[in-house]
């Protein structure tokens, strides 16, 4: 086997990734924060932190907590708004030789649309990750991604103004994730990313109070991996567009499992907090797996789980 010709490239929409390894929104900053630890240009892509139309302060502290096999967060999309991103942050990252996605968030359909319009103007940003796990303030705070009508409304509206690759990030806090995936596929999503964090909480028995200021938050890390794998597998059976899989990926074996379940690419999130160089180790591990199993093309693994 000619190991020098291993094919790690994958495609989502018309966009090619040099390998399937990406970093997840909210766990990697904007990229420069990790330059001392890894070669960012070696990644298939990065997803920068959630960006909204206007600046957001986020939730009160404490807003992060460690839990068994995972972590809770309720940061609340703290960011300086899309104009600061375009004018100050984008010039610092536009020369990365990897696919940069911006995680677009909002509280109304109009906010999503205006933010996406601004990102659409940036030449070196080839894609957005539409985060529909945000609360829809016009519908009483229910997340856009928890019903087909609201998921369709925001995805369709953004599709009208955003002309590049649009991947929709789904909320796992639903009864049937496949229905939501099919709904956003029908109105123009180029891909699906899942899963976002699971709604959870922690209590301090000594103080008898919730650990987080918001009481509940989003659970991530190894604890959610079996649920994430199941949802990626379910969605892969339901849609024809590619999937970015995530949820507790800590090493290359986890990454391979997500691809076998149907993911075309994977995102590493919580693991970045534990080991800032983990993404490089995952790329190396995938290459080693391919050599050991005599796999020339990574695409042959996608959805390749064998039946019992």
N, C-alpha and C positions, 0 to 999 in steps of 0.2 A: 504493500500500500504506500502510495506517495503522500507522505504526511505534509509535504510542503504545499500541496494543492488542496488542503481541506477547505471546503466551501462553507463559510459561516454566515454569509450574507443572506438577509431575509428582506421581504418587501411588505410594506403596508400602504395600500393605495398605489400611487406612482412613486413612492419614496423608498429608496433602498437604504438599508442599515448594514454597516460593515459586519456586524454580529448582532445577536438578539439581546444583548445585555444593556439595560438602561437603568437609570436611577430615578427613584420616585419623587414626586412633588412633595415638598415640605420636609424632606430628609436630606437634601443636598444643597440647600441654599440656592445660589445662582450659578455655582460652578467654581468661581475663584476661591471659595472657602476650602476646596479640596485639592487645589493645585500642588500643595506641598506633599500630598500623600499619593496621588495617582497621576497617570497620564490621561487626562480627560479626552484627548483626541483618540484614544484607543477604544472608548466606549461606542456602542451602537447609537446611543442617544442619551440625553438628559432631559428631565422635565423640571423646569424651574418652579419655585414655590408659587402657591396660589396668588393670582393677580386679579384685582378688582378695579372697577372704574375709578373709584375714589379711595383715598387712604383709609386704612382701618387700623385701629389700635389693638384689636383682638380682645380676648376675655381677660378678666382679672386673674392674678396669681392666687393659689397654685393652679397651673393648667397642664402639667405633665406629671405622671406618676408611674412608677414601675409596678408591674403586677406579675404573678407567676407566669413565666414563659411569654411575657409580652409587656406592653406599655400602653398607658392611656394618655390621650392628648385632647386638649380642648383649647388649642391656641387661638382659634377663631379667625383664621385667615389674616393675621396681621401682615400688612404690607403697605407700601407707600403709594400705591395706586399706579395705574397704567401709564400715566404721563411721565412719572419719575422712572419707571422701568424703561420706557422708550428713550428718554433723554439722557439718563445717567447710567443705567445698568447695561442696556443693550450694547452701547459702544465698547464696553469692557469684555463682552463675551461673543461678539459677532464673528470673530475670527477663529473660533473653535472649529476644528475639522471633524465635527460630529453633528448629528441631528439635534437641534435645540427645539423643544416643545415648551410652550407656555401653558400652564394650567390656568384656565379662564374660569373665574367664579363670579357670582352676582346674587343679588336679592330679588331682582325683577328681570323679566325677559329683556327689557330695554337696556338694562345695565350690561347683560351678557353681550348684546348686539353691539353696543358702543365700544366695549372693550375689545371684542373680536375685530371690529373695523380698524382700530388702532394697530393691533398686532398684525393685521393683514398687510399693512404698509411696510413692514420690516423685511428687507430683502433676505436676510440670513436667518430668519426664523421660518422653517419649512412646515411647521405644524402647531396645532393647539390640542390640548387635552381639555375637553369641555367637562367641567366638574358639576354634574347635576345632582350632587348630594347636598347642595346648599338649600337653606330654607327659603321658600317662596313667600315673601312678606305680603304679597297681594292675595295669597290663598291661606292665610292664617298660620304661616310658618311651616307648613308641610313641605318636605324636601321635594324639589322638582322631579327627582329620580324615583320617587316612590309610587307614581301612577303613570300609566301610559299616556293619558292626555297631556299632562304637564311636561313629561319628558319629550314628547313629540313637539309640543309648542316651542320649547326653547331650542331644541336641536334644529327644527325647521327654520326658525327665525335666524339663527346664527349661520346656517348653511347658505342663506340668501346673500350674506355679506362677506363670508369668509371663503376664499377661493383656493386655499391650499389644503393640506391633509388635516382632517378633523377626526380626532378619536374621542369618543364619548366615554367618560368614566362613570360607571354605574354604582349606585348605592346597593350594598348587600342587604339592607334592612327592608326587604320586600318579601312577599309571598312567593312570587314566581319571577325570577330574574330573567328567564328566557323570553318571557312576553315583553319585558321592557327592552331587551336587546333587539328583538325583531322589530319593535316599534321605531327605535331610532335608526336602525338599518334602513327601514322603508323611507325615511325622510332625508337620507343623504349622509349618514355617518360613514366614514371610510374605514373605521375600526372601532373596536370596543376595548376599554381598559377596565379591568376588575381583578380584585375587589377593592373598594374603598374600606375604611375602617368599620368595624361593627360597634353598634351602640352598646356601651357597657358602663360600669361604675365600680368604685371601690369605697369602702367605709373604714374609717379609723375607729376601732372598737374602744380605745381609751378616751377619745374626745367625743365619740358617738356622732361624729359629723362626717359628711362626705369628704373624701380626699381632695377632689377637684372643686374649684370655686363654682363651677357650673353644675355640680352634682353628677351629671353623666358626661361621657366623652367618647372618643373613638378608640377602640381596642385594635392594636396591631401587633406584629411579631409572630413567633412560632405557634402561639396558642391558636391563631386563626387559620393556619395553613390547611388543615383538612377541609375546612368550610370553603376556603378559596379554591382549592383544587376541584371540589365538587361543583362549584358554580362555574368555573372555567369550562369544565367538561360539559355541563348542561348547556351553556351558551354556545359552545362549539358545535353541538348537535343541532342548534336552532338557527344559526346565521351562516352566511357565506363570506362575510367580511372577516379580516384577521382580528386576533385578540392579543392584547398586551396583558399578560397574567402577573398578578402580584398578590402578596399576602403571606408573610412569614418566610420569605425566601432568604435563607442564611448562608447557603453554599451552592456549589454547582450541582449537587445531587437534587436539591430542591428545584433548581432551575430546570433541569432535565425533566423532572416529574411534571412540571407545569406545561412544558412543551408536549410531552406525551399525552397530556390531558386535552391538548388542542390549542395551546398558546403559540403564536408566531414569534413573539418577543416577550421578555420578562422585565419587570422593574424591581429593583432592590430598594427597600425602604428602611425599616427599623435597624437592619444590620449595619447600615452606615454609621449609626450612633455608637455601635459597639466596636467596629473595626473600619476606620475610614478607607482602608485599602481593599475592602472585601470585593468590590466589583472587579478588580483585576484578577483576584483569585478565582472568581466565578468564571471569567473568560478562560483562564488557564485550565480550570477543571473541566469545562465543556470540551476544550480541545483534547484533553487527555482521555475523556470518555469516548470521543469519536475515534481516536486512535485505537483504544482498547477494544472497541466494538466494531472496528473496521467500517466506520460510517464516513463516507466521503462528503456528503451534502447534509448539512444540518436540517434542511427542509424535510428530509425523509423522517425526521423524528416527530414532526408536528402532527398531533392527533394519532400517534403511533402506538398507543396503549393496546396491548393484546387482549383479546376477549378471554374470559375464564372458560 
